[in-house]
Amino acid sequence: MSRQGKYSSEFKEQAVKRALTGSFTIKEVAKSLGISYFVLRQWKAAYVKKSEEEQNPPTDKQIKESEELRKLRKEIHRLKEENAILKKYSAMLSKEQNLD
């Protein structure tokens, strides 16, 4: 059973901000709130990542490059599958020729 949603987003944000102020360590904040140190670290990492993304939204060039990268990865996957099929077919043909 998943525990996701146990804490509200406001609670998480306040806990992270409390830890980021510098007056308390993450361990102290986690202990005072009755949560795991590791959970608070994850919340902090997510909060920092989200903040960075909001401050530095991707440019059009980055969006186009990421789309192109996604397409290329998809094509590589398709070509690898085709290559595996061709190798199997080639092995079958060579077996048939050896039987003759």
N, C-alpha and C positions, 0 to 999 in steps of 0.2 A: 504494500500500500504506500502511495506517495504522500510525502508531507508538504508538498508544494502548496503555497497559499496559507501557510500557518501564520505568517506575519504579514501585516499590511505593508504596502510600498512606502507609506509615510513613516512607519516604524523603522523600516530598513534604512531609509534615507536619513532619518534623524540619528540613528546609531552610527552610520558611516560619517556623518558630519561631525558628530561628537568625537569620533576617533581621529578625524582629520584635523581638528583644531589644534592638536598637539599638546593639550594640557593633560591628556590621559593616553596611555598606551592602548593598543587594540585589545590586549589581554584584559586590562582593567575595565575597559568599556564592556567587553563581552561578559565578564564576570558580574559586573554590576547589573547588567540587563538579563542575566540568566540564560545566555545563549552561548553556543560553542565559539571558541576563538577562530576555528577554521571556517565556520559559516560567515562570521563577520569579515574575515579576510576575503572570502568569495564576493560578498556584497560590495566590499570596498573596491575590489578589482573591476567588477561590473560597473560600479558608479563612475570610477575614473575613466574607464573605456567609453562609457556613454557620454561623459562630459567632453572628452577629447573629440569624439565624433561630432558632437553638436558645435564645438568651436571650429573644427576643420571639416566641413562637409566635403564630400568627394567632388572633384571637378568633373566637367564633361569629359575631359580626356581620360581621367581615371575610370569613369563609368564605361566609356567605350572600350578601354583596355580590358576591364574586368569581363565585359560581355564577350569580347574576342577570345580571351583566355578560357572562358567557360565553353565557348563553341569549339575551340581547339582541343580542349580536354575531352569533350564529347566525341569529336572525330577520332582522336587517338584511341579511345575506348572501342569505338566501332571498328577501327582498322585492326586492333589487336584481336578482336573477336573473329573478324574475317580471316586473319592470318592463322589463327588456331584451327579454324575450319579447313582451310587449305592444307595445312600440315597434316591433319587427320586424313583428308582425302588423298593426299600424296602417299601417305603410309599405306592406305588401302590399295592403291594402284600398284605400288611396289610389291606388296604381298601377292596380289593377283598375278603379276608378271613372274614372280618367283615360283609360283605353283605350276605355271605352264611349262 
